[in-house]
Amino acid sequence: QVQLVESGGGLVQAGGSLRLSCTASGRTLSTYAVAWFRQAPGKEREFVARIKWNAGTTNYADSVKGRFTISRDNAKNTVYLQMNSLKPEDTAVYYCAAQLPTLQYPYWGQGTQVTVSS
């Protein structure tokens, strides 16, 4: 089993920046990738960014390309999401999730709130 804990959320003005952290523990050796998702009230959960754990390959949703950067620190078992040029539309609860070699996401963090004011 893998445990994931997000941190770093908060309230920021439009145009500002935040860095989210996702720290993993437990049986993490089989993790294929870690991804960030977000969910705003009344909306579906949507994909934000993903990083493959070994290769470090990344991909992003079109809505955040050029503004967000996902990265990892292997020694700390931590994945980061650097969010720049934030917009009110980025307001959501942000979740990290671990992807297994089956490509499923069975493990999720508790979420961290990001609020961007205009």
C-alpha positions as CSV (number, residue, x, y, z in Angstrom):
1,Q,0.0,0.0,0.0
2,V,1.1,3.6,-0.7
3,Q,0.3,6.6,1.3
4,L,0.3,10.1,-0.3
5,V,0.2,13.4,1.5
6,E,-0.2,16.7,-0.3
7,S,0.8,20.1,1.1
8,G,1.5,23.6,0.0
9,G,-2.0,24.8,-1.0
10,G,-3.3,28.2,0.0
11,L,-4.8,31.5,-1.1
12,V,-3.0,33.5,-3.7
13,Q,-3.9,36.4,-6.0
14,A,-4.1,36.0,-9.7
15,G,-0.7,36.0,-11.3
16,G,0.9,34.6,-8.2
17,S,2.7,31.3,-7.6
18,L,2.4,28.3,-5.4
19,R,4.4,25.1,-5.0
20,L,2.5,21.9,-4.0
21,S,4.3,18.9,-2.6
22,C,3.2,15.2,-2.6
23,T,5.2,12.9,-0.3
24,A,4.8,9.2,-0.7
25,S,5.4,6.4,1.8
26,G,4.8,2.7,2.2
27,R,5.4,0.2,-0.6
28,T,6.3,2.7,-3.3
29,L,8.9,0.7,-5.4
30,S,6.4,-0.4,-8.0
31,T,5.1,3.1,-8.7
32,Y,5.2,3.9,-12.4
33,A,4.3,7.5,-12.2
34,V,2.8,10.2,-10.0
35,A,0.2,12.6,-11.3
36,W,-1.7,15.7,-10.1
37,F,-5.4,16.1,-10.6
38,R,-7.7,18.8,-9.5
39,Q,-11.4,19.2,-8.8
40,A,-13.4,22.4,-8.5
41,P,-16.8,22.5,-6.7
42,G,-19.5,21.2,-9.1
43,K,-17.0,20.1,-11.7
44,E,-15.4,16.8,-12.7
45,R,-12.0,15.9,-11.5
46,E,-9.5,16.7,-14.2
47,F,-5.9,15.7,-15.0
48,V,-3.2,18.3,-14.5
49,A,0.2,16.8,-14.9
50,R,2.1,13.6,-14.6
51,I,5.7,12.5,-14.1
52,K,7.1,9.0,-14.7
53,W,9.1,8.1,-11.7
54,N,12.1,6.5,-13.3
55,A,12.6,8.4,-16.5
56,G,11.2,11.7,-15.3
57,T,9.1,12.1,-18.5
58,T,6.4,14.7,-18.0
59,N,3.1,15.6,-19.6
60,Y,0.6,18.3,-18.9
61,A,-3.0,19.3,-19.5
62,D,-3.3,22.0,-22.2
63,S,-4.8,24.4,-19.7
64,V,-1.6,24.5,-17.6
65,K,1.1,24.1,-20.2
66,G,3.7,26.8,-19.9
67,R,2.5,27.7,-16.4
68,F,2.9,24.6,-14.3
69,T,5.9,22.4,-13.8
70,I,5.9,18.9,-12.3
71,S,9.2,17.6,-10.8
72,R,10.4,14.9,-8.4
73,D,13.0,14.4,-5.7
74,N,13.8,10.7,-5.5
75,A,15.7,10.9,-2.2
76,K,12.6,12.5,-0.6
77,N,10.0,10.4,-2.4
78,T,8.4,13.7,-3.2
79,V,6.7,15.1,-6.3
80,Y,6.2,18.9,-6.7
81,L,3.9,21.0,-8.7
82,Q,5.2,24.5,-9.3
83,M,2.3,26.7,-10.3
84,N,3.0,30.1,-11.8
85,S,0.8,32.7,-13.4
86,L,-2.1,31.4,-11.5
87,K,-5.6,32.2,-12.7
88,P,-9.0,32.1,-10.8
89,E,-9.9,29.1,-13.0
90,D,-7.1,27.2,-11.3
91,T,-9.1,27.3,-8.0
92,A,-9.7,23.7,-6.9
93,V,-8.7,20.9,-4.6
94,Y,-5.5,19.4,-5.9
95,Y,-4.8,15.7,-5.4
96,C,-1.8,13.6,-6.2
97,A,-2.1,10.0,-7.2
98,A,0.3,7.1,-7.7
99,Q,0.1,5.2,-11.0
100,L,1.0,1.5,-11.1
101,P,2.4,-0.4,-14.1
102,T,-1.2,-1.4,-14.8
103,L,-1.7,2.4,-15.5
104,Q,-4.4,2.6,-12.9
105,Y,-4.4,5.1,-10.0
106,P,-5.3,3.1,-6.9
107,Y,-3.7,5.5,-4.4
108,W,-4.7,9.1,-3.7
109,G,-3.8,11.8,-1.3
110,Q,-6.2,13.7,0.8
111,G,-6.1,16.9,-1.3
112,T,-4.9,20.4,-0.7
113,Q,-7.0,23.5,-1.4
114,V,-5.7,26.1,-3.9
115,T,-7.7,29.3,-4.1
116,V,-6.8,32.0,-6.6
117,S,-8.5,35.4,-6.1
118,S,-9.1,38.0,-8.8
